[in-house]
Amino acid sequence: MALDEIKISRAIIERYFQKLNNYLEMDVAIVGAGPSGLMAAYKLAREGFKVAVFERRMSIGGGIWGGGMMFNEVVVQEEGARLLREIGVRFEPWNDGEYYTADSVELACVLGARALQAGAKIFNLIMVEDVMVREGRVVGLVLNWTAVEGAGLHVDPLAVRAKYVVEATGHETAVLQVMQRKLGAKLATETGTIMGEKSMWAEVAESLTVDYTREVYPGVFVAGMAANATFGAYRMGPIFGGMLLSGERVASLIAERLRQG
């Protein structure tokens, strides 16, 4: 069969815009395709909910790829290993099962694939510029191409509607930063603001990542490192179990809300 460049272009354009048009309205919009965001997408999509992930970078996986200091291995504890087993990532016990290690490249690839295969959609190279708020509740996101920001262009954005938003952008808490700057949003923290992450303390941070996974503003949940940064908790470094468990927890919390209508 002869190849036709115009037909190739038409196939890409038609299929992409069909996908984007189908996700102008959804159950859950997840911002950030790191470990917690992808795990949340996988869990929610598997339950039959309409989920999209918006990632500002070209690649997905967040900090998974680099492991610790560019050594591409990650560490999880027993509960984290349970989730690796569920999605089919190979891992090995270390120090008689005190911890488990997995190849970070395999984790990033498999977790992204599982989310997509479960029915979630991932839109990369898209940033969140603003949020839509109605009657004191976030009801959607305002999106633009990442390249627009990088080039300093004035290009008006487009919007998507979602019943719930997951802030999973990690250390930067990009969605909440926009909400504070533009809305003066009062968050469900001690100060009413993003409290900022503390220095590394893996033991405490791992549990707090899950504990602080919750709704922080009507319609907006925080997960993963964004939860720690929002509530002023510690960072945990290259142990990833807590972030995967946080993604599972936020999916469970939102699924319960969605089932209740």
Buried (B, 14 or more C-beta within 10 A) or exposed (E): EEEEEEEEEEEEEEEEEEEBEEBEEBBBBBBBBBBBBBBBBBBBBBBEBBBBBBBBBEEBBBBBBBBBEEEBBBBBBEBBBBBBEBBEBEBEEEEEEEBBBBBBBBBBBBBBBBBBEBBBBBBBEBBBBBBBBEEEEBBBBBBBBBEBEEEEEEEEBEBBBBBBBBBBBBBBBBBBBBBBEEBEBEBBBEEEBBBBBBEEBBEBBBEBBBBBBBBBBBBBBBBBBBBBBBBBBBBBBBBBBBBBBBBBBBBBBBBEBBEEE
